Amino acid sequence: MNKRELIEELYKKADGCSKLEAENYLNFLVNIIKSNLKKGDKVTIAGFGTFRTLVRKARSGVDPQTGKKIKIPKVRVAKFVTGSALKRAVK
C-alpha cells in the first residue's frame, strides 16, 4: 500500500471526511512524527509501535567500486519498533 492508497482507505473509513481532509490528516501525522524525531523525542502509538532515533557510530568501510578504505561518519537514523498488538495481528 502506498501513500495514495492509504489516503483512499482513510477517506473510505472516515465518514464525512473529504479526500483532501484525509490527505491533510495523514500529512499532519507524518509531520508530527518527523518533527518529534528531529528533536530526538520518541513517538509511541499504543498497540502499534514506537518511532525513535538511533545514532550509528562512525566506522570504517570499503568503497565497493574502488576497494579503498573509507571512513563512514556517525549518523542519526529513524527506527520503528513494532508494538506487541501489531506483532500478534500480523502472525
N, C-alpha and C positions, 0 to 999 in steps of 0.2 A: 504494500500500500504506500503510495506516495502522498505528498502534501495535498495535491488537488483532490485525491480520493478521500483523504482524511477530512478535508473541509466538506466534501459532499456528504459523507457519513454523518458528520456533526450537524449539518443542515437538516438532514432527514430525521435525526433523533431529537433535535431540539424544536419543539412545537413553537410556532410564532417567531422563529428566527429566520432572517434572510440569509442568503449565501454570503453576502458581504459581511454581515454581522458574524457569521460563523468563521469566516476568514480572519476578521479582526480579533475575535476571541482567541483563536489559535495563535496568531501573531503576538498578541499580548502575553499569552502564556510562555511562548518561546523566548520573548524578550525579557520577561521577568526572570526566567531561569538563567539566561545568559548573563544578565547584569549581576545577579547574585553570585554566579560562579566567578565572574570577573573580579568581584570584591573578595573572593576567597571563601564565601559562605557556601554551605551545602543546602540543597533543596530536597526535602523528604516529602514524598506523597505516600501516605499510609496505604499499605496494601499493593502499592505499585513498585516503588523503589526510591533510590536516593541518587541524586546527581551531586558530584563533588569534584574537586580538582586534586591532582597529584603533581608533584614535581619529580620529573625524571632527572637523575643525576647526570652530570657531564660524563662522557665516556669516550673511549677511542673506538674507531671503526675502520673499515676498509672501503674505499671507493670501488664499487664493482666494475666500473669502466676502466680505471687505470691501475687498480690494485694497490694504490698508495694508501698509507695510513692517514686517517683524518681525525680531527677532534670534533666530536658531536657535542654542542653546548647543552647545558641544562635547559629544560623546557617544562612549562606548566601545561598539563593536558586535562581535559574533561574526562570523567569516568562515570559510568552508570552502574549501579549495583541493584539487581532486582530484589524486590520485597518477597517475603515468603508466600503471600497470597498469589502473586503473579507466577512464582515458581510452580505452585500447585496447579494453577489454571492451565499452564502450557504442557503439563506432563502428558 
